[in-house]
Amino acid sequence: MAAKKIAIVTGANRGIGREIARQLMQADVFVVLGSRDLGKGEEALAQIQGSRSNAAAYSLDVNDTRSVRRLVEKVEKAHGAPSILVNNAGVYPEATEAKVVDTSTAMWRETFETNLFGAVRMCREVVPLMQRRRDGRIVNISWTGQTSRGNWKRLALSCGHCRKMIGCISGRCDSPAKIVV
Ligand SMILES: NC(=O)c1ccc[n+]([C@@H]2O[C@H](COP(=O)([O-])OP(=O)(O)OC[C@H]3O[C@@H](n4cnc5c(N)ncnc54)[C@H](OP(=O)(O)O)[C@@H]3O)[C@@H](O)[C@H]2O)c1
């Protein structure tokens, strides 16, 4: 029997990340739920896992390079190299509704630190493992309406491998995506 695919989902303790983790588990992928607060990650895992055992919660702060390294090392050692990475962790500040003139530099920095550089930190650790396996998919959850032309109801899932938009997921969206592995 082929080994299960392993996925890391960042910011998986709530919201869209938790739903992505749930759907990946249903698709029989082994899911690593990364959360800043491990207790919240474990709570989320308990909520979505039912009778399944193909998931584990780990502590992860994408703003902290050492935390990212530690997580990837632990995952590789305990479960094997990941072949799916979902860069979901993000701050979603009020700035999304605000005008440029109302948005502080500190808020821009915080947003880029997590939403952009957090994904960069994750890719830096995970991509070499994927390259070694010659197997990997990276899904970057977009923010600030990259593909939505200002319509916040739509949230794109874009594939880091082929760069195509692969779906749209949001509680408020008309056409919620189903994850296909
Ligand atoms: N919902 C929408 O309509 C919408 C629209 C556009 C874009 N997005 C994007 O979609 C993604 C998920 O959105 P959501 O609505 O599910 O957001 P959410 O409910 O606010 O959840 C965000 C998740 O990211 C985690 N997180 C934040 N900073 C982190 C860090 N430094 N390290 C690790 N985890 C971190 C949060 O952890 P804590 O619980 O510890 O805070 C939480 O688990 C975000 O990237 C957001 O920008 C959402």
The ligand as a Gaussian input file, in Angstrom:
#p B3LYP/6-31G(d) Opt

LIG

0 1
 N      -11.866000      34.933000       5.345000
 C      -11.759000      35.675000       4.250000
 O      -12.738000      36.165000       3.681000
 C      -10.387000      35.931000       3.666000
 C      -10.290000      36.826000       2.621000
 C       -9.032000      37.060000       2.052000
 C       -7.937000      36.391000       2.530000
 N       -8.040000      35.530000       3.560000
 C       -6.824000      34.824000       3.978000
 O       -7.100000      33.453000       4.232000
 C       -6.305000      32.975000       5.290000
 C       -7.188000      32.386000       6.383000
 O       -8.218000      33.298000       6.661000
 P       -9.257000      33.051000       7.857000
 O      -10.432000      33.882000       7.559000
 O       -9.412000      31.599000       8.128000
 O       -8.422000      33.763000       9.041000
 P       -8.490000      33.559000      10.632000
 O       -9.751000      32.924000      11.075000
 O       -8.100000      34.906000      11.177000
 O       -7.294000      32.514000      10.883000
 C       -5.974000      32.864000      10.637000
 C       -5.101000      31.744000      11.134000
 O       -3.731000      32.123000      10.923000
 C       -3.058000      31.938000      12.159000
 N       -1.879000      32.777000      12.275000
 C       -1.772000      34.127000      12.267000
 N       -0.498000      34.508000      12.441000
 C        0.228000      33.363000      12.541000
 C        1.596000      33.083000      12.750000
 N        2.514000      34.060000      12.885000
 N        2.004000      31.791000      12.803000
 C        1.119000      30.771000      12.683000
 N       -0.214000      30.974000      12.514000
 C       -0.649000      32.259000      12.441000
 C       -4.097000      32.249000      13.221000
 O       -3.652000      31.760000      14.472000
 P       -4.198000      32.357000      15.901000
 O       -5.492000      31.649000      16.168000
 O       -3.100000      32.025000      16.842000
 O       -4.376000      33.835000      15.701000
 C       -5.273000      31.496000      12.627000
 O       -5.157000      30.116000      12.877000
 C       -5.472000      34.160000       5.781000
 O       -4.206000      34.085000       5.175000
 C       -6.259000      35.368000       5.276000
 O       -5.414000      36.479000       5.022000
 C       -9.230000      35.285000       4.156000

